[in-house]
Amino acid sequence: MQLKKRWSIIMAAMLALSLLVTGCSSQTMDTKESVSPPGAASQTGEMTVRMLNIGQGDAILIETPEQNVLIDTGDLHEQEKLRAELKKTGIKRIDKLILTHPHADHIGGVEGVVLKDYEVGEVYDNGMPSKSKIYTRYMKLLKQKNIKRQALTAGDELDLGGGVKFKVFAPDKAVVEKGSKTTEGHDPNNESVVGKLVYGEFSMMFTGDAEKVEEKPMVQKYGSELRSLILKAGHHGSKTSSSAEFLREVKPEAALISCGAGNDYGHPHAPTMKKYHAMKLKIYETDKNGTITVKTDGKTYSIVPEMGDAQ
């Protein structure tokens, strides 16, 4: 009996030791699997950027390897065009919605299309208030749907998944803090969210309706950091945007212009087009080329218009 008792004690001790070792081994393996080595590549798959043909306004869909991101939503009177273009892409959810500024041709489709037809994860805008009815309804809907809203200011960086980043250059934080306290004295165009989409070696500058007034401080503060392969033309190709200084720092290879056919503003303006041609840029316009699709694996890229060729 004494021998059996002693043997039972030994077996129990061995079992306890075995469980302890196994538990430690599992914990160590979990820790190793959850930590990525320094400098590990996070770039995976292909990214698609579509400048949607939605008339006089902006609506650009970015499909990263992990997320769907929509920058602006077109004009209030062009909602059916936006709905049709988004339907073509087959997306079911918009993970991030970025609204550059609260003008109708940039936030017009928020209420009737985006927040109505899609599940939206997060919303980002320039943090500036507006008296417009579209903006008021947009804010009310966000509260009703309990969707998180955040203001983007210079220095912010969004992770769009799969190694894709969106680096924000404007508006300046001081401008937003001052302007967010009142609806008076705003210049929405020059409070636009401006940022650079970066995926590996690929980059694209998004400008909203930023004019020379907003471009100048960016040039002074960031200089060559603005360098991008593709430029989303500011303010639909208006002569108020695309200053020589800004273009010199961005130094793009191509310019994409979102504008409506025969629009009342005459966009894109001749002086802007002259600058683009002088730089020998490949120029695409939604009114002539339809939806413009950019595809990249982070190393090379292609621009495919729905119709026609680059100018």
N, C-alpha and C positions, 0 to 999 in steps of 0.2 A: 504493500500500500504506500509505503514511504517513497519507494522508487517511482511508482506511478504518479504520485503527487509532484515529485520533483520534476518528472518529465513533462507534466502538464504546465508547470510554471515556465519551463524552458521554451515550450512550444508557443505559449502565450506571448512571451517576450519577443520571440522571433517574428511572430505575426505583427505585433505592434511596430517593430523596427521596419518591417517590410512596408507597412502602410505609410509610415513616416517618410521613407525614402521615395516611395511612389508619389506621394503628395508633393514633396519638394521638387521632384523631376518634372511634374506637370506644370508647376508654377514657373519654373525656369523656362520651359518651352514656350508658355504663353507670353512671357516677358520678351523673349527673343523675337517672337512672331509679330509683336505689336510695335516694335521699334524699327524704323527704317534707318539704314546706314547713312552717315553724312554725305550729302551731295548726290543721293540716289535720284535717278530720273523719275519724274512724275508725269511726263508727257505720254499720253496714250491715245491712239486712234486719230480720227479725222475731225476737223471742225468745219462747219459750213456757216457762212454769213450770207443772208439774203436781204438785199434792199428791195422791199416789196413795192410793186407798182400799184400805188393807192392814190394817184392823183397828186394834187398840190399839198404836200405834207411829208412827214417822215414816219416810217415804220420799218424797223430793221430787226430781223430775227436771227439770233445767233444760236446755233446748235453745237454745243461742245460735246465731248465724249460722255459727259455726265448730266448736263443741264440744258434747258431751253431758256433763253434770255431774250426778252423783247425790249428794244429801245424805241420808245415813242409809239403812238397808236394812230397816226393819221388824223385827218380832219373829221369834224362832226358830220359833215355832209357826204363823206365818203366811207361810211361804216360798212356798207355792203361789199365794197371793194376789199376792205381789210378782212372781213369775214371770209370772203371767197379765197383770198390769197393765203390766209392762215390754214384754211381747210385743205388746200392743195398740199401743204407740207406734211399733213398727217399727225401733227403733234396733238397731245391730249392734255398737257399740263404746261404752264409757264412758271418755271421755278423762280425767276427774278424778272420784275418789270422795272425798267429804268425810264423815268420821264424827265427829259432834259430841262423843260420849262413849261409853264402853264398856258401856252397859247393854244387856241382851238385846233390848229393843224398839227399839233403834237400830242394832245391829250384827248382829242375828239372821240376816239374809239374806246376809251377806258370803260365807260359805263355800259354802253350798248353792246359791246362785243367782248372785250377781254374779261371783265369781271362777271359778265353774264354767261359766256360760253365756256370759260376755262377755270380750272382750279389754279389759283395764283399763290405762290409761296410767300414771296416778300416783295415789297415795293420800295423803290428808291426814287427820290426827286431832289430838287435843288433847295428844299427847305423854305421856299418863299411862299407867302400867302398870296391869295388872289381874290378879287371880288367877283370873278366870273361865275356864272351858274354851273358851268361844266366842272370847274374846280370844286365848288361847294358840294355838288352831288358826289364827286369822286371821293372827297374826304369823308362824307357821310357813309358811303358804301364801305369804305375800308373799316370803319368802326363797326358797322353792322356785321361784316364778315370776319371781324377780328383778325385782319391781316396786318402784319407788322410793317410799319413805314419808317424809313430812315433818310435823313438828309445826307447827300454826298457833298463833300468839300475837298478842296485841294489837299493832296497828301493821302487820301483814303485809297484803299486797294481792295477790290472784291475778288474772291476766289470763285471762279465760275466752273470749277471741276475739271478733272483730266489734265491739269497742268496749265489751264487757261486763266489769265489774270486780266483785270480791268483797272488800270492805274488812272486816278483822277487828278487833273491839273487845274480845274476850275469848277465852281466859283471859289473864291478865297473864303476861308472860314470867317474872317472879320466882316466880310460883306454880308454873309448869311446871318450872322448873329445880329447885326444891325438891322437888316431888312426884314427879319422874321418877326419883328415887333410891331410892324405896321404894314398896311396895304398901300400906303401912299408912296409916291416917288420911285416906283420900281421901273426898271428897264429890263423886262423879261429876257429879251434876246441876249443881253450882255450879263445875264445871270445864269446862262445855260450851263448844264453839266457838260464838261469837256473831258474826255478820257481816252486812253490808248488801250486797245485790246492787244494782248500779247500772248502768243502761243509758240514756244520754241523760238525760232528765228523769224517768225512772222509777226507783223504788227500792223494795226489799222487805227487811224485817228478818227474819233467821233466828236463832232463839234457842235451838235445842236444848231442853234441859230446865232452862235457867237459871232460878233462883228469885230472890227479892228480894235474897238475900245477894250474888249476882253482879251483879244489876242496879244496885245502889247505887253501887259504884265506877265503873261505866260512865257513869252519870248525872253523877257528880262530875267525871270526867275528860273526857268528850266532849260532854256537854250537848246542844245543838241539832244536833250532827253526827249524832246518832242518828235524826234526822227521816226518816221513810219513809212512802211512800204505803200500803203494805200491811204488816201484821204477821203473821208466823207465830207464833201464840200459844205462849208459853212453857209447857213441861211439860203439853201437851195441854189447856190451859185451867184448870190447877190454881189454887186460891186462894193457893198458895205463890209464884206468879209474877204478872206484870203489876201491879207496884206502881203507885200513882197517880203517883209521881215519874217512873218509867220511861215510862209511857203519855203523860205530859205532854210529854216530850222527843221521843218517837217521833212522836206526834201523827198516827196513821194514819187513813186513810179506811175501811179494811176490815181485818177480822181473819179469818185462816184457821186452823181448828182440826182437827188430826188426832187422831181418837179412835175407839175401837171401840164399836159399838152395845151398850148395856147393860153396859159395862165395870165391873169390880169396884171401880174407884176413884171412880166417880161423876163422871168428867170429861165435860164441863167443869163446874166448880163454879159454884154460883149467885152468890157474891160477884164472881167474875171477869166473868160474864155481865152482872151489874148495872153494872159499870164500863164495859163495852163499849157497853151500851145507853145509858148516860148520855152517852157521847161520840158517840152516834148513828152508830156504825160499822155497816157492812154486815158481817154475820157469816155465815160458812159453816163447816159441819162435815162431815167425811167420812162420819160415821155417818148423817147425814141427806141430804147432797147428793152422796154418792159422790165420785169423783175430781173435783177442782176445778182448772180450767184457767185460767191467766192468760196473756193474749197482749198484747204491747206492741211498738210500733215505736220506742220511746224517747221518744215525745211523748205518745201517749195509751195507755190500756190498757183491757182488758175482763176481767171475771171470769165464766167460764161453768161452772156446776155441771153434773154429769152428770145430776142430777135435782133437782127442787125449786127453791126460790128462797132468797135471802138472808133472814135473820131481821131 
